[in-house]
């Protein structure tokens, strides 16, 4: 039995282990009314998961201009899911920015005099734009020449998916029965395959959408259903359901910190010049330059005085006080 379970698990993971595999093997053919095979591919069936299907639920065509703005955006929709477009609308605005739920329209090639629009659905189920305040948009980015060149052409698939995703989001919010199975990009066009699923009535209300407004309710509803389910209770009472493996370990986290206590020579030192140093404890030092005694540096016809000194400062942040230059002069005979 264990071997059979492992074989079934491997077969199931092959067909449903990734989102792409799940969409290819079940979601897309299920919504579009195509054949679906069992996990072991031993049998096929043609499900009827949707009341109405459409191979082309939505199509979006865009055309950017020399300024980088999208100056033409045409939306074609199959609102009654009969397989053909019944609404085709070319929007008059030009688009300088794309958002997750709308678009931004500015002066051509600039990011000034901008207006913000959100995707909405009209009473006839046609996608439209409604002007809103900027905070009501999300995930916006610039596409015209004020931000770069050829941004739309260079990122055509992503721009189409972002525009189409915003429209699809508005459609599924307006009618929760609407399901989108696949998106196909071909040049400046993106097509969405979808269907009207789960609720086979003219009423667009679906009871499960109540969880969108109250996510916490799903937990209590699931508990209620589980209590009345004999299958769930049988699993919960099984050894696998009641078994518990737990280990408790105590650990200590230690941090070792090395404190560096530099001496005054690690902070400042004399490289050249001068003749001596006078230290006051471990926190102060005086550097002396000039003649250590009267005329000790004389030579030739004139007295020579050493007036240059080079200091090396390793850590200026540790110098808390700087002293002043003090000069003492001994008067004596000079020649020359």
PyMOL commands that set and color helices and strands:
alter all, ss='L'
color gray80, all
select helices_A, chain A and resi 2-16+19-32+134-136+151-154+156-174+207-213+217-227+230-237+239-242+264-267+316-318
alter helices_A, ss='H'
color red, helices_A
select strands_A, chain A and resi 35-37+44-46+50-64+70-77+87-91+97-98+102-105+115-121+127-131+141-142+178-186+189-197+268-273+276-280+284-288+309-313
alter strands_A, ss='S'
color yellow, strands_A
deselect
rebuild
show_as cartoon
